[in-house]
Amino acid sequence: MTQNEYETMDVVLVGAGIMSATLAVLLKELDPGIKLEVVELMASGAIESSNPWNNAGTGHAALCELNYTPEAADGSIDIKKSVTINAQFEESKQFWAYLVNKGAIGSPRSFINPVPHMSMVRGNEGIAFLKKRFDALTQHHAFSSMEYTEDRATIAKWAPLLIPGRDPSEPLAMTRAEGGTDVNFGAVTQKMLDYLGRQAEAKVTCNQKVTDLNRDGDGWRVTIKDTQTGANRQIKTKFVFLGAGGAALPLLQLSGIPESKGFGGFPVSGQWLRCDNPEVVKQHQAKVYSQAAVGSPPMSVPHLDTRVVDGKTSLLFGPYAGFSTKFLRHGSFLDLPLSVRPNNIGPMLAVARDNFDLTRYLIKEVMQSEEQRLETLRGFYPEARAEDWRLEMAGQRVQIIKKDPKNGGILQFGTELVAAADGSIAALLGASPGASVTVSIMLDLLNRCFPERVKSEQWRSKLDEIFPAMGKVLASDPERYREVQARSDALLQLAPLEQPVNA
């Protein structure tokens, strides 16, 4: 191919993680004739944030995450975010159930397993908050089966590792939601990529680095370098999706679209304590979340998790945060300084000015000794033995920095979809609960970037087939919620249905 030659595609997706895999499969289901390519920098897909050891694998359904239910100044509990996230995770389950039902991604137990979700608090103030949270959540149909206890014997039954060795006078409370899950996002990503590879006019190519993005009429010309051969190629495409985790920000900046102006990134690394001792692992079948320490950011919420990866069960505890200037675990230390632009330096400096507590927290985390990390674990599991646990690196996350008219810039925890006004390019920035609500984010992208296609009879009919009920219906209609959830759970082998599931 000469310099002036190029390939043509309808869609190019950058990054072969859960985001791109989900969008690519959705597009091929909606339009089997669409021509698309997923390009990945690494040697295979799901290497970065989607890798099962780079995240907690919590199917975020807002069952146990206390930071999703903030307490207002008047003492009331706001459950809106929890309701939204719960409905979004049910959308993800519907999509996976659809793919399982058509035989596209194999057995669901290879990527999703039932694991109860629990919240544990210590101290009278924590108990008061958890009780109010429980009372507020259980008024909504999505959380009506949640259980609450302050009884130590019950807590010991729910989570046997948490009570032995603990001060008997320490006030404790816990909630339990039996419908929680553990998700191997790397496995489901790879299954979707494999499925894509079997489709006509769809391909996944690895060892591919996007080096340039240029407007070309109403589309884009994407320049790609093969990192093994050094060869360059160009693709002319109608739509580009930047789903490359932390690398999405520099790629978005490369595009030069006005909507990219003002965005910056704050990278945060993570570490876990991991236990593979089967005698310990078998005693804890749950994901137990607690409260972040006073003054600590949401990313610091400690949790002791059951993880099921490739059929083997382990425990993870953490996360322990760190700091690196890399935007990807396999990235460059120059990622952060090279992301600074005249249009985002103001917001970035404002965030630096206003987040000294976060800086102190990260320094403290980095300086922790092995014994200090174990002491944090023993706040959950008092009899934890050092020999049963080892420290492992987790994934790299890039939190969003964006302009703010009041403060100059704010640090935003969560995810944000940034799209060009003409819908020809979009990027996903940010972190948790991203993977769990990927499907909802991609549905939002379809509405923003393919509005006319979404309104078409072909796409509308297929979306109705894949998603018997969308998020707003799930959040507001108890009967429909229970019906759709039961069907998804049966197809995903999370719970039995009384009636056989129709194909």
C-alpha positions as CSV (number, residue, x, y, z in Angstrom):
1,M,0.0,0.0,0.0
2,T,1.5,3.4,-1.0
3,Q,1.3,6.5,1.1
4,N,-1.7,7.8,-0.8
5,E,-3.6,4.5,-0.5
6,Y,-5.9,3.7,2.4
7,E,-8.4,1.2,3.6
8,T,-12.1,2.1,4.1
9,M,-14.1,1.2,7.2
10,D,-17.5,2.3,8.5
11,V,-16.2,2.2,12.1
12,V,-12.7,2.1,13.7
13,L,-12.5,1.3,17.4
14,V,-9.2,2.0,19.2
15,G,-8.4,-0.3,22.1
16,A,-9.6,-3.9,22.5
17,G,-11.0,-3.7,26.0
18,I,-14.6,-4.1,27.4
19,M,-15.7,-0.8,25.9
20,S,-14.7,-1.3,22.3
21,A,-15.7,-5.0,22.3
22,T,-19.2,-4.1,23.6
23,L,-19.7,-1.3,21.1
24,A,-18.4,-3.4,18.2
25,V,-20.6,-6.3,19.0
26,L,-23.6,-4.1,19.5
27,L,-23.0,-2.4,16.1
28,K,-22.7,-5.8,14.3
29,E,-25.9,-7.1,15.9
30,L,-27.7,-3.9,14.8
31,D,-26.2,-3.9,11.3
32,P,-24.5,-7.2,10.3
33,G,-23.3,-5.5,7.1
34,I,-21.3,-2.7,8.9
35,K,-17.6,-2.8,8.2
36,L,-15.4,-2.3,11.3
37,E,-12.0,-2.9,12.8
38,V,-10.8,-2.9,16.4
39,V,-7.1,-1.9,16.7
40,E,-5.2,-2.7,19.8
41,L,-1.7,-1.5,20.9
42,M,-0.9,-4.7,22.9
43,A,-0.4,-8.2,21.6
44,S,-4.0,-9.2,22.6
45,G,-7.2,-7.7,23.9
46,A,-8.2,-7.1,27.6
47,I,-4.6,-6.5,28.7
48,E,-5.2,-3.2,30.6
49,S,-8.2,-2.2,32.8
50,S,-10.3,-5.1,31.5
51,N,-7.8,-7.7,32.7
52,P,-9.4,-9.6,35.7
53,W,-6.5,-8.9,38.0
54,N,-6.5,-5.2,37.2
55,N,-10.0,-4.6,38.7
56,A,-12.1,-5.9,41.5
57,G,-14.5,-7.7,39.2
58,T,-17.5,-6.4,41.1
59,G,-20.6,-6.3,39.0
60,H,-21.4,-2.8,40.2
61,A,-25.1,-2.9,40.9
62,A,-24.9,-0.4,43.9
63,L,-25.7,-3.2,46.3
64,C,-22.7,-2.7,48.5
65,E,-20.9,0.6,47.4
66,L,-21.6,3.0,50.2
67,N,-20.2,6.0,48.3
68,Y,-23.1,5.7,45.8
69,T,-25.6,6.7,48.6
70,P,-24.3,10.0,50.0
71,E,-25.8,11.5,53.2
72,A,-27.2,15.0,52.8
73,A,-26.7,17.8,55.3
74,D,-30.2,17.1,56.7
75,G,-29.2,13.5,57.3
76,S,-31.3,12.0,54.5
77,I,-29.8,9.4,52.1
78,D,-29.8,10.1,48.4
79,I,-30.4,6.8,46.5
80,K,-30.7,8.2,43.0
81,K,-27.2,7.2,41.9
82,S,-27.7,3.7,43.3
83,V,-31.0,3.2,41.4
84,T,-29.4,4.4,38.2
85,I,-26.3,2.2,38.4
86,N,-28.4,-0.8,39.4
87,A,-30.6,-0.4,36.3
88,Q,-27.5,0.1,34.2
89,F,-26.0,-3.2,35.4
90,E,-29.2,-4.9,34.6
91,E,-28.9,-3.6,31.1
92,S,-25.4,-5.2,30.9
93,K,-26.8,-8.5,32.1
94,Q,-29.5,-8.4,29.4
95,F,-26.8,-7.9,26.7
96,W,-24.7,-10.7,28.0
97,A,-27.8,-12.9,28.4
98,Y,-28.7,-12.2,24.8
99,L,-25.2,-13.2,23.6
100,V,-25.3,-16.4,25.7
101,N,-28.7,-17.3,24.5
102,K,-27.6,-17.1,20.8
103,G,-24.5,-19.1,21.5
104,A,-22.1,-16.3,20.8
105,I,-19.9,-16.2,24.0
106,G,-20.2,-19.7,25.5
107,S,-20.9,-20.6,29.1
108,P,-21.7,-17.6,31.3
109,R,-19.9,-19.2,34.3
110,S,-16.7,-18.5,32.5
111,F,-17.2,-14.8,33.1
112,I,-19.9,-14.2,35.7
113,N,-20.6,-15.9,39.0
114,P,-23.1,-15.3,41.8
115,V,-21.3,-13.7,44.8
116,P,-23.3,-11.9,47.6
117,H,-22.5,-8.2,48.0
118,M,-22.2,-6.9,51.5
119,S,-21.5,-3.6,53.3
120,M,-19.8,-3.5,56.7
121,V,-19.4,-0.5,59.0
122,R,-17.7,-0.1,62.3
123,G,-18.6,2.4,65.1
124,N,-21.9,4.0,66.1
125,E,-21.8,6.7,63.4
126,G,-21.2,4.2,60.7
127,I,-24.1,2.0,62.0
128,A,-26.4,5.0,62.0
129,F,-25.5,5.7,58.4
130,L,-25.9,2.1,57.2
131,K,-29.3,1.7,58.9
132,K,-30.6,4.9,57.2
133,R,-29.1,3.7,53.9
134,F,-30.8,0.3,54.3
135,D,-34.2,1.9,55.1
136,A,-34.0,4.2,52.1
137,L,-32.8,1.6,49.6
138,T,-35.3,-1.1,50.6
139,Q,-38.1,1.2,49.7
140,H,-37.1,0.7,46.1
141,H,-37.9,-2.6,44.3
142,A,-34.3,-3.1,43.1
143,F,-33.1,-3.4,46.7
144,S,-36.2,-4.8,48.5
145,S,-34.5,-8.1,49.3
146,M,-31.5,-6.6,51.0
147,E,-30.9,-7.7,54.6
148,Y,-29.6,-5.8,57.6
149,T,-28.0,-7.0,60.9
150,E,-26.1,-5.8,63.9
151,D,-26.0,-9.4,65.3
152,R,-22.4,-10.7,65.4
153,A,-23.5,-14.3,65.0
154,T,-25.3,-13.4,61.8
155,I,-22.3,-11.5,60.5
156,A,-20.1,-14.5,61.3
157,K,-22.5,-16.7,59.3
158,W,-22.5,-14.3,56.3
159,A,-18.8,-13.6,56.3
160,P,-16.9,-16.1,58.7
161,L,-13.5,-14.4,58.4
162,L,-14.7,-11.1,59.8
163,I,-15.6,-11.9,63.4
164,P,-12.9,-14.2,65.0
165,G,-10.2,-12.1,66.7
166,R,-12.3,-8.9,66.7
167,D,-12.9,-6.8,69.9
168,P,-16.3,-8.1,71.1
169,S,-17.2,-4.5,72.2
170,E,-16.7,-3.0,68.7
171,P,-20.0,-1.9,67.2
172,L,-20.6,-3.5,63.9
173,A,-23.4,-3.6,61.3
174,M,-23.8,-5.3,57.9
175,T,-26.1,-5.4,54.9
176,R,-26.3,-8.4,52.5
177,A,-27.6,-8.6,49.0
178,E,-27.7,-12.2,47.7
179,G,-28.0,-11.1,44.1
180,G,-24.5,-9.7,43.7
181,T,-22.0,-11.0,41.1
182,D,-18.3,-11.4,40.4
183,V,-17.5,-10.6,36.7
184,N,-14.3,-11.5,34.8
185,F,-14.4,-8.6,32.4
186,G,-11.3,-9.9,30.7
187,A,-13.0,-13.1,29.8
188,V,-16.2,-11.6,28.6
189,T,-14.2,-9.1,26.5
190,Q,-12.1,-11.8,24.9
191,K,-15.2,-13.9,24.2
192,M,-16.8,-10.9,22.4
193,L,-13.6,-10.2,20.5
194,D,-13.5,-13.9,19.4
195,Y,-17.1,-13.6,18.3
196,L,-16.3,-10.5,16.3
197,G,-13.5,-12.3,14.6
198,R,-15.9,-14.8,13.3
199,Q,-18.2,-12.2,11.7
200,A,-17.9,-11.0,8.1
201,E,-16.5,-7.4,7.6
202,A,-15.2,-7.3,11.2
203,K,-11.6,-7.8,12.4
204,V,-9.5,-7.3,15.5
205,T,-5.9,-6.4,14.9
206,C,-3.2,-6.2,17.6
207,N,0.2,-4.5,17.9
208,Q,-1.3,-1.5,16.2
209,K,-0.6,2.1,17.4
210,V,-2.7,5.0,16.3
211,T,-0.3,7.8,15.5
212,D,-2.6,10.4,13.9
213,L,-6.2,11.3,13.5
214,N,-7.2,13.8,10.8
215,R,-10.5,15.1,9.5
216,D,-11.4,13.7,6.1
217,G,-14.6,15.2,4.8
218,D,-17.4,14.1,7.1
219,G,-15.2,11.3,8.5
220,W,-11.7,10.6,9.7
221,R,-8.4,9.4,8.4
222,V,-6.7,7.2,11.0
223,T,-2.9,6.6,10.7
224,I,-1.8,3.4,12.3
225,K,1.7,1.9,12.9
226,D,2.4,-1.8,13.2
227,T,4.6,-2.0,16.2
228,Q,6.2,-5.2,15.1
229,T,7.0,-4.4,11.5
230,G,7.1,-0.6,11.7
231,A,4.8,-0.4,8.7
232,N,2.3,2.4,8.5
233,R,-1.2,2.3,7.0
234,Q,-4.2,4.6,6.9
235,I,-7.9,3.9,7.3
236,K,-10.6,6.2,6.1
237,T,-13.7,5.8,8.3
238,K,-17.0,7.4,9.0
239,F,-16.8,7.0,12.8
240,V,-14.0,6.5,15.4
241,F,-14.4,5.3,18.9
242,L,-11.6,5.9,21.4
243,G,-12.0,3.2,24.0
244,A,-8.4,2.9,25.0
245,G,-8.6,3.3,28.8
246,G,-6.2,5.9,30.0
247,A,-4.8,6.4,26.5
248,A,-8.2,7.7,25.3
249,L,-7.4,11.2,26.6
250,P,-4.2,11.8,24.5
251,L,-6.0,10.3,21.4
252,L,-8.9,12.6,22.0
253,Q,-6.5,15.5,22.2
254,L,-4.9,14.3,18.9
255,S,-8.2,14.6,17.2
256,G,-8.4,18.3,17.9
257,I,-12.1,18.5,18.2
258,P,-13.5,21.5,20.2
259,E,-15.2,19.1,22.7
260,S,-11.7,17.8,23.8
261,K,-10.6,21.2,25.0
262,G,-10.1,21.6,28.8
263,F,-10.0,18.0,29.6
264,G,-7.0,16.7,31.6
265,G,-6.2,13.4,33.4
266,F,-5.0,12.5,36.9
267,P,-3.5,9.0,36.8
268,V,-3.8,6.8,39.9
269,S,-2.2,3.4,40.2
270,G,-3.5,0.6,42.4
271,Q,-2.3,-2.4,44.3
272,W,-4.0,-5.4,45.9
273,L,-3.3,-8.0,48.6
274,R,-4.2,-11.4,47.1
275,C,-4.8,-14.7,48.8
276,D,-4.9,-18.1,47.0
277,N,-4.8,-20.3,50.1
278,P,-7.9,-22.5,49.6
279,E,-8.4,-22.9,53.3
280,V,-8.8,-19.2,53.7
281,V,-10.6,-18.6,50.4
282,K,-13.4,-21.2,51.1
283,Q,-14.4,-19.2,54.2
284,H,-15.2,-16.0,52.4
285,Q,-17.8,-16.1,49.6
286,A,-18.7,-12.4,49.3
287,K,-17.7,-9.0,48.3
288,V,-17.6,-6.8,51.4
289,Y,-17.3,-3.1,51.0
290,S,-16.8,-0.5,53.8
291,Q,-16.4,3.2,54.1
292,A,-13.4,5.3,53.0
293,A,-11.4,6.9,55.8
294,V,-12.4,10.5,56.6
295,G,-10.8,12.8,54.0
296,S,-10.0,9.9,51.6
297,P,-11.2,9.9,48.0
298,P,-13.9,7.4,46.7
299,M,-11.2,5.3,45.0
300,S,-9.9,4.4,48.5
301,V,-13.1,2.5,49.6
302,P,-11.7,-0.8,51.1
303,H,-13.2,-4.1,50.2
304,L,-12.5,-7.8,50.7
305,D,-13.6,-9.6,47.5
306,T,-14.1,-13.1,46.3
307,R,-12.7,-13.3,42.7
308,V,-13.3,-16.1,40.3
309,V,-10.8,-16.1,37.4
310,D,-10.5,-19.0,35.0
311,G,-12.4,-21.3,37.3
312,K,-10.1,-20.6,40.3
313,T,-11.3,-18.6,43.3
314,S,-9.1,-16.2,45.2
315,L,-9.5,-13.3,47.6
316,L,-8.5,-9.7,46.9
317,F,-8.2,-6.9,49.5
318,G,-7.6,-3.3,48.7
319,P,-7.2,-1.2,46.8
320,Y,-4.0,0.5,48.0
321,A,-3.5,3.5,45.8
322,G,-0.3,4.8,44.3
323,F,0.8,7.4,41.9
324,S,2.4,7.1,38.5
325,T,2.6,9.5,35.6
326,K,1.6,6.6,33.2
327,F,-1.8,6.6,31.7
328,L,-1.7,2.8,31.2
329,R,-0.1,0.1,33.2
330,H,2.1,-0.6,30.2
331,G,2.3,3.1,29.3
332,S,5.1,5.7,29.4
333,F,6.1,7.9,32.4
334,L,5.8,10.8,29.9
335,D,2.0,10.2,29.5
336,L,1.0,12.9,32.0
337,P,3.4,15.7,31.1
338,L,2.7,15.1,27.4
339,S,-1.0,15.5,28.0
340,V,-0.6,19.1,29.3
341,R,-2.0,21.6,26.8
342,P,-2.6,25.4,26.9
343,N,-6.4,24.7,27.0
344,N,-6.2,22.3,30.0
345,I,-3.3,23.6,32.1
346,G,-5.7,26.0,34.0
347,P,-8.1,23.2,35.1
348,M,-5.1,21.0,36.0
349,L,-3.5,23.6,38.2
350,A,-6.9,24.3,39.8
351,V,-7.3,20.7,40.7
352,A,-3.7,20.6,42.0
353,R,-4.6,23.6,44.2
354,D,-7.8,22.2,45.5
355,N,-6.8,18.6,46.1
356,F,-3.9,18.6,48.6
357,D,-5.8,16.0,50.7
358,L,-5.7,13.6,47.7
359,T,-2.0,14.3,47.3
360,R,-1.3,13.6,50.9
361,Y,-3.4,10.5,50.7
362,L,-1.5,9.2,47.7
363,I,1.9,9.9,49.3
364,K,0.8,8.1,52.5
365,E,-0.4,5.1,50.4
366,V,2.9,4.9,48.5
367,M,4.9,5.0,51.7
368,Q,3.0,2.2,53.4
369,S,5.0,-0.8,54.6
370,E,3.9,-4.4,54.2
371,E,2.9,-4.5,57.9
372,Q,0.8,-1.3,57.5
373,R,-1.1,-2.8,54.6
374,L,-1.7,-6.0,56.6
375,E,-3.0,-3.9,59.5
376,T,-5.6,-2.3,57.1
377,L,-6.6,-5.8,56.0
378,R,-7.0,-6.9,59.7
379,G,-9.5,-4.2,60.1
380,F,-11.7,-6.5,58.0
381,Y,-10.1,-9.9,58.7
382,P,-8.5,-9.7,62.2
383,E,-6.7,-13.1,62.0
384,A,-5.1,-12.5,58.6
385,R,-1.7,-14.1,58.3
386,A,1.1,-12.4,56.3
387,E,2.1,-15.7,54.7
388,D,-1.3,-16.1,53.1
389,W,-1.2,-12.8,51.2
390,R,1.0,-11.2,48.5
391,L,1.0,-7.7,47.0
392,E,0.1,-7.4,43.4
393,M,-0.1,-4.4,41.0
394,A,-3.6,-3.6,39.8
395,G,-4.6,-1.5,36.8
396,Q,-3.9,2.2,36.1
397,R,-6.8,4.6,36.1
398,V,-7.0,8.1,34.8
399,Q,-9.5,10.3,36.7
400,I,-11.1,13.1,34.7
401,I,-10.0,16.7,35.1
402,K,-12.4,19.2,33.4
403,K,-13.2,22.9,33.3
404,D,-15.4,24.3,36.0
405,P,-16.7,27.9,35.9
406,K,-16.6,28.3,39.6
407,N,-13.3,26.6,40.6
408,G,-11.4,26.7,37.3
409,G,-11.2,22.9,37.3
410,I,-12.6,19.9,39.1
411,L,-11.4,16.3,39.5
412,Q,-14.3,14.0,38.5
413,F,-14.6,10.4,39.7
414,G,-16.5,8.3,37.3
415,T,-16.8,8.1,33.5
416,E,-17.6,10.6,30.8
417,L,-18.5,10.2,27.2
418,V,-17.1,13.0,25.0
419,A,-18.4,13.2,21.4
420,A,-17.9,15.5,18.5
421,A,-20.9,17.7,17.6
422,D,-21.4,15.8,14.4
423,G,-21.1,12.4,16.1
424,S,-18.2,11.3,14.0
425,I,-15.8,10.6,16.9
426,A,-16.3,9.7,20.6
427,A,-14.1,8.9,23.5
428,L,-14.7,7.4,26.9
429,L,-12.8,9.0,29.8
430,G,-12.6,8.0,33.4
431,A,-12.9,4.9,35.6
432,S,-15.3,3.1,38.0
433,P,-18.0,1.9,37.6
434,G,-17.2,1.9,33.9
435,A,-16.9,-1.8,33.1
436,S,-20.1,-2.8,34.8
437,V,-22.1,-0.2,33.0
438,T,-20.4,-0.4,29.7
439,V,-23.6,-1.4,27.9
440,S,-25.5,1.6,29.1
441,I,-22.6,3.9,28.1
442,M,-22.6,2.4,24.6
443,L,-26.3,2.8,24.3
444,D,-25.9,6.4,25.1
445,L,-23.2,6.6,22.5
446,L,-25.5,5.1,19.9
447,N,-28.1,7.7,20.6
448,R,-25.6,10.6,20.4
449,C,-23.6,9.4,17.4
450,F,-26.1,7.4,15.4
451,P,-29.4,9.1,16.2
452,E,-31.1,8.5,12.9
453,R,-30.0,4.8,12.8
454,V,-31.3,4.3,16.3
455,K,-34.7,5.6,15.2
456,S,-34.8,3.3,12.2
457,E,-37.1,0.3,12.3
458,Q,-34.2,-2.2,11.8
459,W,-32.2,-0.9,14.8
460,R,-35.2,-0.2,17.0
461,S,-36.5,-3.8,16.5
462,K,-33.1,-5.3,17.2
463,L,-32.6,-3.2,20.3
464,D,-36.0,-4.3,21.6
465,E,-35.0,-7.9,21.1
466,I,-31.7,-7.5,22.9
467,F,-33.1,-5.3,25.7
468,P,-36.6,-6.3,26.9
469,A,-36.5,-3.3,29.2
470,M,-34.2,-0.3,29.3
471,G,-32.9,1.5,32.4
472,K,-35.6,4.0,33.0
473,V,-38.3,1.3,32.8
474,L,-36.2,-1.0,35.1
475,A,-35.9,1.9,37.6
476,S,-39.6,2.7,37.7
477,D,-41.5,-0.5,37.0
478,P,-41.2,-3.1,39.8
479,E,-43.0,-5.9,37.9
480,R,-41.0,-5.4,34.7
481,Y,-37.8,-5.2,36.7
482,R,-38.4,-8.5,38.4
483,E,-39.5,-10.2,35.2
484,V,-36.4,-9.0,33.2
485,Q,-34.0,-9.7,36.0
486,A,-35.3,-13.2,36.4
487,R,-34.9,-14.0,32.7
488,S,-31.3,-12.6,32.6
489,D,-30.3,-14.4,35.8
490,A,-31.6,-17.7,34.4
491,L,-29.7,-17.3,31.1
492,L,-26.6,-16.3,33.0
493,Q,-27.0,-19.2,35.4
494,L,-27.3,-16.9,38.3
495,A,-30.7,-18.1,39.5
496,P,-33.3,-20.6,38.3
497,L,-36.6,-19.7,36.5
498,E,-39.8,-21.4,37.4
499,Q,-40.7,-21.5,33.7
500,P,-38.3,-22.5,30.8
501,V,-36.6,-19.7,29.1
502,N,-37.7,-19.1,25.5
503,A,-35.0,-18.7,22.9
